[in-house]
Structures are given as C-alpha cells and as structure tokens.
Amino acid sequence: MSNIERVKCLIIGSGPAGYTAAIYAARANMNPVLYQGMQPGGQLTTTNEVENFPGYPEGVTGPEMMMQLQAQAQRFGADIRDGWATKVDLSGDVKKVWINETTEVHADTVIISTGATAKYLNLPSEQHYLSLGGGVSACAVCDGFFYRNQEVVIVGAGDSACEEAHYLSQLCKKVTMLVRSEKFRASVIMEERVRNTENIEILMNTVTEEVLGDGNVVTGIRVKNNETGEVKEIPATGFFVAIGHKPNTDIFKGQLNMDETGYLLTEGKTSKTNIPGVFACGDVQDKDYRQAITAAGSGCIAALDAERYMASK
C-alpha cells in the first residue's frame, strides 16, 4: 500500500519552468513540493554555455544555472525532491499523483513542467559528441552563436528545420542541410526561403551515416545519398538536429487536452488546462519558442494562476 501525502501545490518536473513556478509558489505561501523528474534540471543540463539568459553578462553553464534556480526555490521554502510521476488521476477537486509508484500525493493544485525531449538520430557518434558538448545540438537559437563564421550541418525537412537553417545562415559561413527524402515537409514559403539563401546548400535524399571528430569536438559529417549510394564527408564544426521534439505527456493522455503531437493545450495567455486546478508551463506546452527565458516566464504564470485558483476557493 502506498504512502499518502497531502499538499497545496505539486509541481511535476524541474527546469527553468518548474523551478520558477516553485519560487513564486513558495513566496505565495503555497508550500510547493517539486519532483524533479527523470532529468533533474531539464534539457538545459545538457547545455555547456548559456549566454542569452538575462542577468548573466559572462554567460553560465546550463547545470550551474539549474543549481542556482533550485537553490533559490529552496531558499523560499520549496520542497525539492528526487522522483518522477508514474500515474495521475486529475479528476475531482483533489488531484492524485503517484511518484515512483510508491508515494501517492493528493494536491489542491498541480503545475506540470515535464518539458519535451529533443529527437536525435541516435547514432553512437552523435550521442558521444552530444554528451561532451562537442558540437552536436538540437537548438540553433541556443547554440548557433558559438559557430559564427564556421561551417555547420543541419538535419531536417520541416518548418522548424528551415527556420533553424535560415537562422544559422546569418551566423555561419556555410550551412549544409540534409533532407532524407526527395521533398521537404515544410511549407512552400519556408522551403523557398532556404532555397533562396546563398550560403545554404541543400542535399536531398541524403542521410547521416556518422558524426566525425577528434574524440572531443566535431570535425565533419559522413553522409550517404539514398539514390546513388554515394558516400562523402562534409567538413563541419557543428551538427544540428532539427527533426522535432516529443513532449513528455504520456501519463496525462485521456485526461488533459493535447494537440496532435502531444503538447498540452492551455487557455489563451494563461497556463490553465482543461481541468481546473491543473496548470502547464514550459516546453510541455510551448512548441514554438522553447527557450529558457520563455519557460521561466511561463513558470511564473503557472504559479500565479495556481495561487489565484486557490484564493477563489
């Protein structure tokens, strides 16, 4: 039989959204309990340098920023815990959440900040340089700055891939775009934009075979043409993967409204889901911006919405 605990505010997930929600909820005397999830600190813990978050003129590493956000939340009394949600029952005034299948938490309000997971090709070489922070990224806006005047490769065929390729083209000397089929999945206008950008080379029917490097940093990409079988190596210092994200929402299916991809739907500019007392913030409901600063802002909104919900009761 599981242990049962009653709390005012339960936050599921960490990262900039979850920790910011914890800071605001703690300051509002909601005594928030936050479970960090399977990746404490979220996606930012895999980012070596964060240079675009306000207040860090010299930049900061992703793990260091998350440790500081966690410490700030704890300073105001937030209860930060290891563990992740394995099952939820969001019906009724009291929301029930099971943690690690052993603890049952009954909460007056629930803030969901479980984030999204970037999709990768899952090549051993790709994962090697990703883990080292040595030239593999799933966010051009986050990391493109580090590749100014260099040559990079980007994989993808949708609107996001085109947007990121165009963004990189303004920073990098050359961008090679790999599309595995004979046509783009992007809208016509986005495809035309990359095709009309002088320093973007598009290779159709082309897949990545291996990310090349010296063991520490990326030096090139080995690719293969699906039609001709030709294999060649492309010199590059950066390898960007833009094949989509998967929101971490599986346990909420059938209870919370989602779009076709699985992102939680919220009402207008609020963090309110279709169930009163349940709020969503960060990348779990944001498929457009996916930045640390926007996630933090939405965490603030979620805590304020939760506080107002409690006050109305």
Secondary structure, 3 states (H helix, E strand, C coil): CCEEEEEEEEEECCHHHHHHHHHHHHHCCCCCEEECCCCCCHHHHHCCCECCCCCCCCCECHHHHHHHHHHHHHHCCCEEECCCEEEEECCCCCEEEEECCCEEEEEEEEEECCCEEECCCCCHHHHHHHHHCCCEECCHHHHHHHHCCCEEEEECCCHHHHHHHHHHHCCCCEEEEECCCCCCCCCHHHHHHHHCCCCEEEECCEEEEEEEECCCCEEEEEEEECCCCCEEEEECCEEEECCCEEECCHHHCCCCCECCCCCECCCCCCCECCCCCEEECHHHCCCCCCCHHHHHHHHHHHHHHHHHHHHHC
